[in-house]
């Protein structure tokens, strides 16, 4: 099952979930999504019931983060300043949420199995 309600969630969280469920994931950057936080999902196709192994396309914002957001040279969601993979995601105020192993930050809250 591919969850259709992932718009606005971090790409890394959605991509990891889909791969764990056995789907192939392709990412497309949405050049037009200027009002979304960079690295968040703006569209997913197809969704609902799909056979395992199906290719799922995630469209991801390259946007500026919308009005009032801080522009910085901070690492993209799902990465750390040292270049490794981390479990942090920017919050609307520009701070990052750190989560324990096995959890992913979504809108400032740690979620996951």
C-alpha positions as CSV (number, residue, x, y, z in Angstrom):
1,X,0.0,0.0,0.0
2,X,1.4,3.4,-1.0
3,X,0.2,6.2,1.3
4,X,-1.2,9.1,-0.7
5,X,-1.1,11.5,2.3
6,X,2.6,12.2,2.4
7,X,2.6,15.7,0.9
8,X,4.6,18.0,3.1
9,X,6.6,15.2,4.7
10,X,10.4,15.0,4.3
11,X,11.5,13.1,1.2
12,X,14.0,11.0,3.2
13,X,11.2,9.7,5.5
14,X,8.8,8.9,2.6
15,X,11.5,7.3,0.5
16,X,12.8,5.1,3.3
17,X,9.3,3.9,4.1
18,X,8.6,3.1,0.4
19,X,11.9,1.2,0.0
20,X,11.3,-0.7,3.2
21,X,7.9,-1.8,1.7
22,X,9.6,-3.1,-1.4
23,X,9.0,-0.3,-3.9
24,X,11.4,1.3,-6.3
25,X,11.6,5.1,-5.8
26,X,12.3,7.8,-8.3
27,X,12.7,11.4,-7.3
28,X,11.8,14.4,-9.4
29,X,12.6,18.0,-8.3
30,X,9.6,20.4,-8.4
31,X,11.1,23.7,-9.6
32,X,7.8,25.4,-9.2
33,X,7.1,24.6,-5.6
34,X,8.5,27.8,-4.2
35,X,6.3,27.9,-1.1
36,X,7.2,24.5,0.3
37,X,10.1,23.7,2.5
38,X,13.0,22.3,0.4
39,X,13.2,18.5,0.4
40,X,9.5,18.0,1.2
41,X,7.2,15.8,-0.9
42,X,4.8,17.8,-3.1
43,X,3.3,14.9,-5.0
44,X,3.4,11.0,-5.1
45,X,2.4,8.9,-8.1
46,X,0.9,6.3,-8.1
47,X,-0.5,5.7,-4.7
48,X,-3.0,3.4,-2.9
49,X,-2.8,-0.3,-3.8
50,X,0.3,-1.0,-5.9
51,X,2.2,-4.3,-6.4
52,X,5.4,-4.7,-4.5
53,X,8.3,-3.7,-6.8
54,X,6.4,-1.0,-8.5
55,X,8.1,2.3,-9.4
56,X,6.8,5.2,-7.3
57,X,7.7,8.8,-8.3
58,X,8.1,11.3,-5.6
59,X,8.0,15.0,-6.6
60,X,10.1,17.0,-4.1
61,X,10.2,20.8,-3.5
62,X,13.4,22.7,-4.2
63,X,11.4,25.8,-3.0
64,X,12.6,28.6,-0.8
65,X,10.6,27.4,2.2
66,X,7.9,30.0,1.7
67,X,7.3,33.4,3.2
68,X,9.2,34.1,6.4
69,X,11.5,31.2,6.1
70,X,15.2,31.6,6.8
71,X,17.6,31.0,3.9
72,X,20.8,29.4,5.0
73,X,23.5,27.1,3.9
74,X,22.2,24.5,6.3
75,X,22.4,20.9,5.1
76,X,19.4,19.4,3.3
77,X,16.9,17.4,5.3
78,X,18.2,13.9,6.1
79,X,21.8,15.0,6.0
80,X,24.2,16.4,8.5
81,X,26.9,19.1,8.3
82,X,29.5,16.3,8.3
83,X,28.0,14.8,5.1
84,X,26.6,11.7,6.8
85,X,22.9,10.7,7.0
86,X,21.2,12.0,10.1
87,X,17.7,11.9,11.6
88,X,17.0,15.6,11.7
89,X,14.7,17.9,9.8
90,X,14.3,21.7,9.8
91,X,11.3,23.0,11.7
92,X,9.4,26.0,10.5
93,X,11.5,28.2,12.8
94,X,14.7,27.0,11.1
95,X,15.8,24.7,14.0
96,X,16.4,21.0,13.5
97,X,14.6,18.2,15.3
98,X,16.9,15.3,16.4
99,X,15.4,11.9,16.8
100,X,16.6,8.6,18.3
101,X,17.7,5.8,16.0
102,X,14.7,4.2,14.1
103,X,12.7,7.4,14.3
104,X,12.3,10.2,11.7
105,X,11.4,13.8,12.3
106,X,8.1,14.9,10.7
107,X,6.9,18.5,11.4
108,X,9.1,18.7,14.5
109,X,7.9,15.4,15.9
110,X,9.8,12.1,16.0
111,X,7.8,9.3,14.3
112,X,8.5,5.8,13.1
113,X,8.5,2.1,13.9
